[in-house]
Amino acid sequence: MIKNTFLGFFFLITFSMFSQKKNINNYKYIIVKEKFDFLKKSDQYKTSSLTKFLFKKEGFTVFMDTESLPNDLAQNKCLALFTEVKDKSSMFTIKNIIELRDCNQNIIFTSKVGFSKEKKYDRAYYEAIREAFESIKSLKYSYQPIIKKAIVPVVIPKKEIKIVLKAKEVVKVVVNKLPILYAQSKENGFQLVNATPEIVFQILKTNLQNFYIIKDKNGILYKKNESWVAEYYNENQLVQEEYQIKF
C-alpha cells in the first residue's frame, strides 16, 4: 500500500470591522479647514473657528488643517474625519451644509441644510452653520475605536488519500540460461551430450558424492546448488563452465 498525504494549506482570514461601514463614532479626530472653498480668505466670517468650536463642544478632538497634529494622526490621517462646509446660498438666504469625509474622500455624514436670512454675512453664516450642526449634535458622538480582531488562521484539515495498488498475480518463470547436458551411463561413469547430440565431456566416478573427474581434460565436475560446475585446464588456462545436467 502506498500512502500519499497532502498537507493542508493555511489560509489567513482577517476578521476586521473595516469591512463594515464606519460611523462617526469610529473616528478619533476632526480636522477643520482653515479656509472653506466658497470663501476668499482663511476663517472668513469666523466660519472655521465657529465650526471647530461646535465640534469641540460636542466632545470631538479637533484640529485646524494648519495646526500641528499628534503623532498618531500625523502618521495615519485615516483616524480623522475632514470637515467641509458647503455653501448652497440663494440671493436672499444663506444656506450651509456640513460634510464629513474620510481620508479617502468618502462622504461619511452630511448634515441637514442650515438657513439664515440675516443680511450681515458674519451673523448669517453663524446662524446657518449652527443650525446645520444640529444634525451632528443629535448623533451624540462618543469615540469608539475599531478593535481589529486578530488574524485567525483557518486550518484546512489534512486530506489523506490512500492509493492502494492491487497486487498483481506474479507468475514465476524459470528461464534456463545454462546449457543442458544429458548423462549417458558408461563404464565407471557417464558421457555428457548436448542436444545436437555431441559428446561434451566424459566423466569418471569418484568416492565423493556429486564429484566426478573429467576424462582427457585434466579437470573435475562437481555440483553447486542446483547446477554443475566443470573446471579444467585448457592451454594452461583454468576454465570454469556451468551446466544443468540431466542424469
Secondary structure, 3 states (H helix, E strand, C coil): CEEEEECCCEEEECCCHHHCCCCHHHCCEEEECCCCCCCCCCCHHHHHHHHHHHHHHCCCEEEECCCCCCHHHHHCHHHEEEEEEEECCCCCCEEEEEEEECCCCCEEEECCCEEECCCCHHHHHHHHHHHHHHHHHCCCCCCCCCCCCCCEEEECCCEEEEECCCCCCCCCCCCCCCCEEEEEEECCEEEEECCCCCEEEEEEECCCCCEEEECCCCEEEEEECCEEEEEEEECCEEEEEEEEEEC
